[in-house]
């Protein structure tokens, strides 16, 4: 059984090491990859905002059709 409590110093040190490795991976990925990810994120957010505004807008009432009778 695991007798350690959550949040102990070795656990925090391990997560700090994982965070440092993540930063190293992102740094080695290069500027182009980072810009691609940020652009994809911006397009996704813009699409979500557009969809939310489109769904929130009420549709205009259709015009009533005028039927004319022939003489």
Biopython code that builds the backbone (N, CA, C, O; Angstrom):
import numpy as np
from Bio.PDB.StructureBuilder import StructureBuilder

atoms = [
    (1, "UNK", "N", (0.842, -1.190, 0.000)),
    (1, "UNK", "CA", (0.000, 0.000, 0.000)),
    (1, "UNK", "C", (0.877, 1.240, 0.000)),
    (1, "UNK", "O", (2.028, 1.219, 0.436)),
    (2, "UNK", "N", (0.307, 2.300, -0.494)),
    (2, "UNK", "CA", (1.023, 3.555, -0.533)),
    (2, "UNK", "C", (0.684, 4.347, 0.720)),
    (2, "UNK", "O", (-0.476, 4.693, 0.945)),
    (3, "UNK", "N", (1.693, 4.635, 1.536)),
    (3, "UNK", "CA", (1.442, 5.320, 2.796)),
    (3, "UNK", "C", (1.705, 6.822, 2.721)),
    (3, "UNK", "O", (1.545, 7.527, 3.717)),
    (4, "UNK", "N", (2.107, 7.318, 1.544)),
    (4, "UNK", "CA", (2.406, 8.746, 1.435)),
    (4, "UNK", "C", (1.125, 9.561, 1.350)),
    (4, "UNK", "O", (0.123, 9.138, 0.774)),
    (5, "UNK", "N", (1.197, 10.727, 1.935)),
    (5, "UNK", "CA", (0.070, 11.638, 1.812)),
    (5, "UNK", "C", (0.182, 12.386, 0.487)),
    (5, "UNK", "O", (1.269, 12.498, -0.080)),
    (6, "UNK", "N", (-0.941, 12.896, 0.000)),
    (6, "UNK", "CA", (-0.924, 13.675, -1.226)),
    (6, "UNK", "C", (-0.250, 15.013, -0.964)),
    (6, "UNK", "O", (-0.423, 15.607, 0.100)),
    (7, "UNK", "N", (0.519, 15.484, -1.937)),
    (7, "UNK", "CA", (1.163, 16.777, -1.807)),
    (7, "UNK", "C", (2.481, 16.725, -1.070)),
    (7, "UNK", "O", (2.964, 17.753, -0.595)),
    (8, "UNK", "N", (3.077, 15.539, -0.964)),
    (8, "UNK", "CA", (4.361, 15.462, -0.277)),
    (8, "UNK", "C", (5.455, 16.074, -1.153)),
    (8, "UNK", "O", (5.241, 16.294, -2.345)),
    (9, "UNK", "N", (6.609, 16.347, -0.580)),
    (9, "UNK", "CA", (7.686, 17.016, -1.312)),
    (9, "UNK", "C", (8.176, 16.213, -2.517)),
    (9, "UNK", "O", (8.412, 16.814, -3.565)),
    (10, "UNK", "N", (8.344, 14.887, -2.431)),
    (10, "UNK", "CA", (8.760, 14.156, -3.634)),
    (10, "UNK", "C", (7.730, 14.235, -4.764)),
    (10, "UNK", "O", (8.101, 14.282, -5.937)),
    (11, "UNK", "N", (6.452, 14.250, -4.420)),
    (11, "UNK", "CA", (5.418, 14.357, -5.440)),
    (11, "UNK", "C", (5.485, 15.706, -6.139)),
    (11, "UNK", "O", (5.396, 15.777, -7.365)),
    (12, "UNK", "N", (5.642, 16.768, -5.371)),
    (12, "UNK", "CA", (5.735, 18.103, -5.953)),
    (12, "UNK", "C", (6.992, 18.214, -6.806)),
    (12, "UNK", "O", (6.959, 18.827, -7.872)),
    (13, "UNK", "N", (8.092, 17.635, -6.358)),
    (13, "UNK", "CA", (9.338, 17.659, -7.137)),
    (13, "UNK", "C", (9.172, 16.911, -8.453)),
    (13, "UNK", "O", (9.691, 17.342, -9.484)),
    (14, "UNK", "N", (8.458, 15.804, -8.422)),
    (14, "UNK", "CA", (8.221, 15.051, -9.653)),
    (14, "UNK", "C", (7.408, 15.873, -10.646)),
    (14, "UNK", "O", (7.724, 15.899, -11.836)),
    (15, "UNK", "N", (6.366, 16.543, -10.168)),
    (15, "UNK", "CA", (5.547, 17.352, -11.076)),
    (15, "UNK", "C", (6.302, 18.563, -11.598)),
    (15, "UNK", "O", (6.064, 18.998, -12.725)),
    (16, "UNK", "N", (7.211, 19.119, -10.798)),
    (16, "UNK", "CA", (8.056, 20.212, -11.283)),
    (16, "UNK", "C", (8.996, 19.711, -12.380)),
    (16, "UNK", "O", (9.253, 20.429, -13.347)),
    (17, "UNK", "N", (9.507, 18.495, -12.241)),
    (17, "UNK", "CA", (10.354, 17.903, -13.274)),
    (17, "UNK", "C", (9.563, 17.671, -14.559)),
    (17, "UNK", "O", (10.069, 17.912, -15.655)),
    (18, "UNK", "N", (8.336, 17.207, -14.426)),
    (18, "UNK", "CA", (7.475, 17.017, -15.597)),
    (18, "UNK", "C", (7.204, 18.352, -16.286)),
    (18, "UNK", "O", (7.225, 18.426, -17.514)),
    (19, "UNK", "N", (6.951, 19.406, -15.511)),
    (19, "UNK", "CA", (6.702, 20.725, -16.096)),
    (19, "UNK", "C", (7.948, 21.240, -16.812)),
    (19, "UNK", "O", (7.839, 21.832, -17.886)),
    (20, "UNK", "N", (9.122, 21.025, -16.238)),
    (20, "UNK", "CA", (10.363, 21.457, -16.884)),
    (20, "UNK", "C", (10.578, 20.696, -18.197)),
    (20, "UNK", "O", (11.039, 21.275, -19.180)),
    (21, "UNK", "N", (10.251, 19.418, -18.213)),
    (21, "UNK", "CA", (10.373, 18.635, -19.446)),
    (21, "UNK", "C", (9.394, 19.127, -20.503)),
    (21, "UNK", "O", (9.738, 19.172, -21.684)),
    (22, "UNK", "N", (8.185, 19.496, -20.104)),
    (22, "UNK", "CA", (7.211, 20.040, -21.047)),
    (22, "UNK", "C", (7.713, 21.339, -21.670)),
    (22, "UNK", "O", (7.560, 21.555, -22.872)),
    (23, "UNK", "N", (8.307, 22.194, -20.860)),
    (23, "UNK", "CA", (8.860, 23.448, -21.382)),
    (23, "UNK", "C", (9.979, 23.153, -22.366)),
    (23, "UNK", "O", (10.079, 23.813, -23.400)),
    (24, "UNK", "N", (10.815, 22.183, -22.066)),
    (24, "UNK", "CA", (11.917, 21.818, -22.966)),
    (24, "UNK", "C", (11.383, 21.272, -24.285)),
    (24, "UNK", "O", (11.931, 21.576, -25.345)),
    (25, "UNK", "N", (10.331, 20.477, -24.236)),
    (25, "UNK", "CA", (9.738, 19.931, -25.463)),
    (25, "UNK", "C", (9.160, 21.043, -26.311)),
    (25, "UNK", "O", (9.353, 21.061, -27.527)),
    (26, "UNK", "N", (8.451, 21.971, -25.685)),
    (26, "UNK", "CA", (7.859, 23.083, -26.429)),
    (26, "UNK", "C", (8.951, 23.963, -27.025)),
    (26, "UNK", "O", (8.816, 24.429, -28.156)),
    (27, "UNK", "N", (10.023, 24.195, -26.288)),
    (27, "UNK", "CA", (11.120, 25.026, -26.785)),
    (27, "UNK", "C", (11.827, 24.356, -27.959)),
    (27, "UNK", "O", (12.247, 25.034, -28.896)),
    (28, "UNK", "N", (11.962, 23.038, -27.916)),
    (28, "UNK", "CA", (12.644, 22.346, -29.003)),
    (28, "UNK", "C", (11.745, 22.173, -30.221)),
    (28, "UNK", "O", (12.241, 21.909, -31.317)),
    (29, "UNK", "N", (10.438, 22.318, -30.051)),
    (29, "UNK", "CA", (9.517, 22.142, -31.168)),
    (29, "UNK", "C", (9.680, 23.257, -32.192)),
    (29, "UNK", "O", (9.409, 23.060, -33.376)),
    (30, "UNK", "N", (10.115, 24.407, -31.748)),
    (30, "UNK", "CA", (10.376, 25.477, -32.687)),
    (30, "UNK", "C", (9.258, 26.499, -32.720)),
    (30, "UNK", "O", (8.132, 26.258, -32.284)),
    (31, "UNK", "N", (9.625, 27.652, -33.259)),
    (31, "UNK", "CA", (8.699, 28.781, -33.325)),
    (31, "UNK", "C", (7.564, 28.521, -34.309)),
    (31, "UNK", "O", (6.425, 28.919, -34.061)),
    (32, "UNK", "N", (7.865, 27.861, -35.417)),
    (32, "UNK", "CA", (6.836, 27.605, -36.421)),
    (32, "UNK", "C", (5.718, 26.726, -35.866)),
    (32, "UNK", "O", (4.541, 26.993, -36.105)),
    (33, "UNK", "N", (6.079, 25.693, -35.137)),
    (33, "UNK", "CA", (5.076, 24.807, -34.547)),
    (33, "UNK", "C", (4.252, 25.552, -33.509)),
    (33, "UNK", "O", (3.036, 25.376, -33.430)),
    (34, "UNK", "N", (4.909, 26.378, -32.721)),
    (34, "UNK", "CA", (4.193, 27.157, -31.717)),
    (34, "UNK", "C", (3.207, 28.112, -32.372)),
    (34, "UNK", "O", (2.074, 28.250, -31.912)),
    (35, "UNK", "N", (3.632, 28.770, -33.443)),
    (35, "UNK", "CA", (2.737, 29.680, -34.157)),
    (35, "UNK", "C", (1.565, 28.917, -34.793)),
    (35, "UNK", "O", (0.442, 29.420, -34.829)),
    (36, "UNK", "N", (1.828, 27.728, -35.284)),
    (36, "UNK", "CA", (0.759, 26.906, -35.863)),
    (36, "UNK", "C", (-0.273, 26.531, -34.813)),
    (36, "UNK", "O", (-1.474, 26.577, -35.077)),
    (37, "UNK", "N", (0.180, 26.165, -33.635)),
    (37, "UNK", "CA", (-0.735, 25.804, -32.551)),
    (37, "UNK", "C", (-1.548, 27.015, -32.109)),
    (37, "UNK", "O", (-2.755, 26.903, -31.891)),
    (38, "UNK", "N", (-0.901, 28.171, -31.976)),
    (38, "UNK", "CA", (-1.614, 29.382, -31.570)),
    (38, "UNK", "C", (-2.627, 29.814, -32.625)),
    (38, "UNK", "O", (-3.721, 30.262, -32.283)),
    (39, "UNK", "N", (-2.273, 29.683, -33.908)),
    (39, "UNK", "CA", (-3.204, 30.015, -34.980)),
    (39, "UNK", "C", (-4.407, 29.079, -34.968)),
    (39, "UNK", "O", (-5.544, 29.519, -35.136)),
    (40, "UNK", "N", (-4.157, 27.805, -34.772)),
    (40, "UNK", "CA", (-5.253, 26.835, -34.699)),
    (40, "UNK", "C", (-6.171, 27.136, -33.521)),
    (40, "UNK", "O", (-7.392, 27.031, -33.634)),
    (41, "UNK", "N", (-5.586, 27.507, -32.403)),
    (41, "UNK", "CA", (-6.380, 27.869, -31.232)),
    (41, "UNK", "C", (-7.223, 29.121, -31.503)),
    (41, "UNK", "O", (-8.390, 29.176, -31.115)),
    (42, "UNK", "N", (-6.641, 30.118, -32.160)),
    (42, "UNK", "CA", (-7.375, 31.349, -32.468)),
    (42, "UNK", "C", (-8.525, 31.086, -33.432)),
    (42, "UNK", "O", (-9.611, 31.641, -33.266)),
    (43, "UNK", "N", (-8.296, 30.242, -34.438)),
    (43, "UNK", "CA", (-9.362, 29.914, -35.392)),
    (43, "UNK", "C", (-10.483, 29.146, -34.701)),
    (43, "UNK", "O", (-11.659, 29.373, -34.984)),
    (44, "UNK", "N", (-10.131, 28.253, -33.810)),
    (44, "UNK", "CA", (-11.136, 27.487, -33.077)),
    (44, "UNK", "C", (-11.987, 28.397, -32.191)),
    (44, "UNK", "O", (-13.210, 28.266, -32.148)),
    (45, "UNK", "N", (-11.334, 29.312, -31.491)),
    (45, "UNK", "CA", (-12.074, 30.245, -30.630)),
    (45, "UNK", "C", (-12.967, 31.151, -31.467)),
    (45, "UNK", "O", (-14.116, 31.393, -31.096)),
    (46, "UNK", "N", (-12.459, 31.659, -32.592)),
    (46, "UNK", "CA", (-13.262, 32.524, -33.454)),
    (46, "UNK", "C", (-14.472, 31.773, -34.014)),
    (46, "UNK", "O", (-15.566, 32.332, -34.099)),
    (47, "UNK", "N", (-14.280, 30.523, -34.390)),
    (47, "UNK", "CA", (-15.404, 29.714, -34.876)),
    (47, "UNK", "C", (-16.437, 29.476, -33.791)),
    (47, "UNK", "O", (-17.638, 29.492, -34.064)),
    (48, "UNK", "N", (-15.991, 29.257, -32.579)),
    (48, "UNK", "CA", (-16.921, 29.063, -31.463)),
    (48, "UNK", "C", (-17.712, 30.323, -31.165)),
    (48, "UNK", "O", (-18.910, 30.260, -30.889)),
    (49, "UNK", "N", (-17.040, 31.477, -31.220)),
    (49, "UNK", "CA", (-17.736, 32.747, -30.982)),
    (49, "UNK", "C", (-18.762, 32.997, -32.078)),
    (49, "UNK", "O", (-19.884, 33.421, -31.800)),
    (50, "UNK", "N", (-18.376, 32.734, -33.330)),
    (50, "UNK", "CA", (-19.310, 32.928, -34.445)),
    (50, "UNK", "C", (-20.521, 32.000, -34.311)),
    (50, "UNK", "O", (-21.656, 32.420, -34.536)),
    (51, "UNK", "N", (-20.279, 30.748, -33.946)),
    (51, "UNK", "CA", (-21.383, 29.794, -33.797)),
    (51, "UNK", "C", (-22.305, 30.206, -32.649)),
    (51, "UNK", "O", (-23.526, 30.108, -32.767)),
    (52, "UNK", "N", (-21.727, 30.663, -31.548)),
    (52, "UNK", "CA", (-22.544, 31.082, -30.410)),
    (52, "UNK", "C", (-23.397, 32.297, -30.763)),
    (52, "UNK", "O", (-24.562, 32.377, -30.372)),
    (53, "UNK", "N", (-22.820, 33.235, -31.497)),
    (53, "UNK", "CA", (-23.592, 34.420, -31.887)),
    (53, "UNK", "C", (-24.680, 34.055, -32.889)),
    (53, "UNK", "O", (-25.777, 34.611, -32.842)),
    (54, "UNK", "N", (-24.387, 33.122, -33.796)),
    (54, "UNK", "CA", (-25.383, 32.715, -34.787)),
    (54, "UNK", "C", (-26.548, 31.983, -34.128)),
    (54, "UNK", "O", (-27.705, 32.183, -34.497)),
    (55, "UNK", "N", (-26.236, 31.135, -33.153)),
    (55, "UNK", "CA", (-27.297, 30.398, -32.477)),
    (55, "UNK", "C", (-28.109, 31.299, -31.553)),
    (55, "UNK", "O", (-29.293, 31.052, -31.325)),
    (56, "UNK", "N", (-27.479, 32.334, -31.025)),
    (56, "UNK", "CA", (-28.172, 33.225, -30.102)),
    (56, "UNK", "C", (-29.075, 34.230, -30.800)),
    (56, "UNK", "O", (-29.973, 34.796, -30.176)),
    (57, "UNK", "N", (-28.848, 34.452, -32.068)),
    (57, "UNK", "CA", (-29.639, 35.416, -32.818)),
    (57, "UNK", "C", (-30.966, 34.796, -33.239)),
    (57, "UNK", "O", (-31.009, 33.666, -33.726)),
    (58, "UNK", "N", (-32.028, 35.534, -33.049)),
    (58, "UNK", "CA", (-33.339, 35.026, -33.456)),
    (58, "UNK", "C", (-33.505, 35.173, -34.957)),
    (58, "UNK", "O", (-32.999, 36.121, -35.557)),
    (59, "UNK", "N", (-34.212, 34.234, -35.555)),
    (59, "UNK", "CA", (-34.483, 34.303, -36.996)),
    (59, "UNK", "C", (-35.597, 35.305, -37.252)),
    (59, "UNK", "O", (-36.566, 35.350, -36.493)),
    (60, "UNK", "N", (-35.484, 36.110, -38.303)),
    (60, "UNK", "CA", (-36.566, 37.044, -38.607)),
    (60, "UNK", "C", (-37.817, 36.288, -39.045)),
    (60, "UNK", "O", (-37.736, 35.199, -39.614)),
    (61, "UNK", "N", (-38.955, 36.878, -38.773)),
    (61, "UNK", "CA", (-40.219, 36.246, -39.160)),
    (61, "UNK", "C", (-40.356, 36.281, -40.675)),
    (61, "UNK", "O", (-40.052, 37.298, -41.299)),
    (62, "UNK", "N", (-40.805, 35.195, -41.270)),
    (62, "UNK", "CA", (-40.977, 35.207, -42.728)),
    (62, "UNK", "C", (-42.122, 36.131, -43.130)),
    (62, "UNK", "O", (-43.096, 36.294, -42.395)),
    (63, "UNK", "N", (-41.987, 36.726, -44.300)),
    (63, "UNK", "CA", (-43.030, 37.626, -44.794)),
    (63, "UNK", "C", (-44.263, 36.810, -45.161)),
    (63, "UNK", "O", (-44.159, 35.675, -45.628)),
    (64, "UNK", "N", (-45.426, 37.405, -44.941)),
    (64, "UNK", "CA", (-46.659, 36.710, -45.277)),
    (64, "UNK", "C", (-46.847, 36.735, -46.785)),
    (64, "UNK", "O", (-46.659, 37.763, -47.435)),
    (65, "UNK", "N", (-47.219, 35.596, -47.321)),
    (65, "UNK", "CA", (-47.426, 35.491, -48.749)),
    (65, "UNK", "C", (-48.789, 36.080, -49.103)),
    (65, "UNK", "O", (-49.801, 35.762, -48.478)),
    (66, "UNK", "N", (-48.795, 36.936, -50.107)),
    (66, "UNK", "CA", (-50.059, 37.536, -50.565)),
    (66, "UNK", "C", (-50.501, 36.767, -51.794)),
    (66, "UNK", "O", (-49.804, 36.725, -52.807)),
    (67, "UNK", "N", (-51.672, 36.158, -51.685)),
    (67, "UNK", "CA", (-52.198, 35.373, -52.785)),
    (67, "UNK", "C", (-53.214, 36.225, -53.530)),
    (67, "UNK", "O", (-54.182, 36.707, -52.943)),
    (68, "UNK", "N", (-52.991, 36.405, -54.810)),
    (68, "UNK", "CA", (-53.931, 37.203, -55.615)),
    (68, "UNK", "C", (-54.817, 36.264, -56.411)),
    (68, "UNK", "O", (-54.371, 35.244, -56.936)),
    (69, "UNK", "N", (-56.058, 36.633, -56.482)),
    (69, "UNK", "CA", (-57.010, 35.817, -57.255)),
    (69, "UNK", "C", (-57.104, 36.349, -58.668)),
    (69, "UNK", "O", (-57.052, 37.556, -58.905)),
    (70, "UNK", "N", (-57.238, 35.447, -59.578)),
    (70, "UNK", "CA", (-57.461, 35.849, -60.969)),
    (70, "UNK", "C", (-58.933, 36.085, -61.188)),
    (70, "UNK", "O", (-59.792, 35.411, -60.618)),
    (71, "UNK", "N", (-59.192, 37.038, -62.007)),
    (71, "UNK", "CA", (-60.591, 37.355, -62.294)),
    (71, "UNK", "C", (-61.226, 36.393, -63.251)),
    (71, "UNK", "O", (-62.403, 36.539, -63.583)),
]
sb = StructureBuilder()
sb.init_structure("model")
sb.init_model(0)
sb.init_chain("A")
sb.init_seg("    ")
for serial, (resi, resn, name, xyz) in enumerate(atoms, 1):
    if name == "N":
        sb.init_residue(resn, " ", resi, " ")
    sb.init_atom(name, np.array(xyz, "f"), 0.0, 1.0, " ", f" {name:<3s}", serial, name[0])
structure = sb.get_structure()
